[in-house]
Amino acid sequence: MRKPVRLGMIGFAIAAAITFAWMAIQTFVATEPTTMYDIVRPSGHFLAQLVLFTFSGAILFTSLYMSDSVGAIESKPQGFFDTLSLVCSRIAMIGIVSIVLVMFYEVVSRYAFEAPTLWANEMSLWIAAFLFMLAGLYAMQQRSHIRIYVIYDIMPRWFQKMADIISVFLIWVFSFALVWGGYNEALLKFSRMETFGTAWDPPIPATIKPAILIIICLVAMQALSNLIADWHKAPAAHDEIDETEIENIRATLRED
């Protein structure tokens, strides 16, 4: 599957570059050009729909291709939810690059050409919101959320398992309460495609509110998947305090 996904990634990336270049060129030659304003309102705008389709395909196939390789410090996927979380993590990585490119474009446009955009700030905010949520899902899959091990490590293994069950149960309770309390509002915002109320006016509330509920459900499923996967594993060994490092820090503070 790696080769077809790679071909799809390359094909969609080339198509996205061509369509974006087409949109940029026609702003200078067309009487009614497709602009970023039309990108968030693509109905009736073929080029805007084409740009969204090609960029979505490029992001999807790139994320699938990148998720096939696991970094040296990453936990290897052990099931469907682990793989899904890795794909989402690669989307978040692409989001970081996208924010940098958007802000770079805004800075150059504003200070080099004195032509600031109306959409760069909202676009970066929009991407960052999804990035934050997807990164939380990835952190759950990698078991990299901040945890306090002082008491956990001195527990017998059966007590550790009980603590893990309680932790997952509380995550599910929180997720259920969030979905229960936010479902109607998220559905309302999505059904009327509520916008942000700015000059560019993207549908940030209409997309972020439902995404919060969907991703928190994925986090809960990932937590349960972690519990099942780790059930028969030996307790993880956590590094003890490095006294040498502490002494180095103290020496640095004394010098200051």
N, C-alpha and C positions, 0 to 999 in steps of 0.2 A: 504493500500500500504506500510505501514511502515515495516511490518514483511517481505514481499518479498524483499524489498530493504535491510533490515538488513541481511537477508540470503545471498543475492548477495554480499554485502560488505564483510561478513565473508568468503564466498567461494572464492572470487577473492583475498582477502588478503592472505589466506592460499596458494592459487595457486601461487601468486606472490612470497611469501617467499620460496616455494619449487623450483620454476624455478630459482630464484636468487641463492639459495644454490646449485642447480644443476650446474649452470654456474660457481660458485666459485670452486666447487669440480673438475669439468672437466678441469679446468686450470692446475691442478696438474697431471692429469692422461691421458688426451687426447693428441694425437700427434698434432692436429690442433684445439686448444680450441677456443671457442667463447669468445671474449673479448669486452671491452667497445668500442673499435674501430668498431666492427661489429654492435653494438647497433645502431649507427647512420647510418649504411649501412646494413640494415637487409636483403636485397635481397639475396636469396640463403642460408640464415642462419636460419634454423628452430628454433633453441633455441633463437636466438635474436628476432625473430618475436614473439615467445611465451612469452618472458619476456616483450616486449612492450605491447602485448595484455593483459596480466594479470595485469601489473601495471596500464595500462590505465583503465581497468575495476575496479580495486580496488579504484583508485582515483575518478572515476565517481560515483560509488555506495556509497563511503564514503561521498562524497560531497552532494549527494542527501539525505542521511540519516541525516547528520548534519544540513542541511538546514531546516529540518522539525521542529526543535526546535529553538526558537528565544530568544536571550539573554535579560536580564532585561532592558538594555539601548538601545536595537535595535528597530527600527520601524517594526511593523508587516507587512508582505506582503499584498498588496491589489489588486494584479493582476498578470498577466503572467510575465511581465517584472520585477516586484519586486521579484518574485520567482526565475527567471533566474539569477538576480543579486545576490541573496542570495546564490545560488548554486555556482556561480563564486567566491563569497567571501570565501566560504569554500575551494574551490580549492586553493585560495591564502593562506589560513591558512595552508593547507597541504604543500604548497610551502615553507613557513617559516621553518617548521620542516625539510623539505627535504634539504634546504640549510644548516641548522645546522648539519644534519647528514653527508652531503657530506664534509663539512669543517672539521668536527671531524674526519672522516675517513682519510682525507688528512693529518691532523696534526699528527695523530697516525702513519700513514704509513710513513710519512717523518721523524719524529724525534724518533720514537720508533724502526722502522725497517729499516730506511735509504733507503726507497723505495718509493720516491714521485711519484704521479700519473701524467699522462699527461692530464687528463680530468677533474679534480676536479674544477679548476678555471673556465673553460668554462662552465661546468655544472651549477655551482652556478650563473654565470652571466646570463646564459640562463633562469634559473628558476626565477631569480630576475627580469628580464625584463617582463616576463608574470605576476609576482606577482605585480609589480608596476602598470601595466595597469588594471588588475582585481581589485586591490584595489581602483583605481580611479572610476571604475564602481560602486563598493560597496559604496563608499563615496557619489556618486550621489544619489543612492537609499536611503541612510540613511540621506540625506540632511545635510551632515557633512562637506562640503567644507567651507573654511573660508569665512565668509560674514560680511559686515559692516552694522550694523542695525541702526546707529545713525540717518540717514535721513529716512530710510525705515519705522521705527517705528512711526514717526510723520505724515506719509502720511495717508490720508483716505483709506478705504479698496479698493475702486474702483481704486485708484491710485497705490496701492500695486499690484493689479492684473495686471494693465498695465505694471508695472515694471517687474513683473514675465514673462509676455508675451514677452517683449523686451529681457529679459535675455535668454529665451528659443530660441527665434528667432536668437540671436547672436550665441548661441551654434550650432544651425542647420547650420548657414552660415559658421562657422568655420569647422564643420564636412564635409559639402559639398565641401568646398575649399580644405580640406585635402585629401578627396577621389579623387576629380577631379585632383589634382596635383600629387598624389602619386600612382594612380591606375596602370598606365603603368609600373612604376618601380617595384612595388610590384608583378605584374603579371610576369614580366621578371625574377625577382629573384626567384620566386616560380617555374616557368616553367623550369628553368635550375638548380634548387635546389642549389643555390649559398651557398658556405661554408664560414667558418670564416677565413681560411688561417692559421691555427695553426697545431701543430702535431696531435692532435685529430681530428681537422677540422670538427666540427659539422655544420649543415646547419642553423646557427643562423640567418643570413640575410634572408634566404628563408622562415623562419617561423615568424620572428618578424615583418617584413615589412607588410605582409598581415594581421597579427594579429592587428597591430596598426589601420588599416582601419576598420576592423571588429568591434573592441571594441569601437572605437570612434563613430561608427554608433549605437552601443548598448547604449552608454552614451547619445547620442542625443535622442534615443527612450525613455530612462529612464527619461530624463529631461521632455519630453512631457508627459509621464505617471504621473510624480510627479505633473505637472501643472494641469492635469485633476483631479487627486485624491484630490488635495488641494483646488480646485476651490471654493467649498462651505463651507470650514472649516473656523472657526473663526481665526483671525490672531494670530500667535504664540506669547506667552508672553516670552520675553527675560529677563534674570536676570539683575537687576540693579547693579550698581557698589557697591561692598561690601566695605564700608568705613573702617570697622574694619580690613579687610584683607589688605587694603592699608596702614593703620597705622602700622600693624605688619611688612609689608615689609620695610617701612621707618625706623622703629626701628632697624630692622636687618641691614640695610645699614649704619645707624649711628654707630652701634656697630662695623662694619667692618672698 
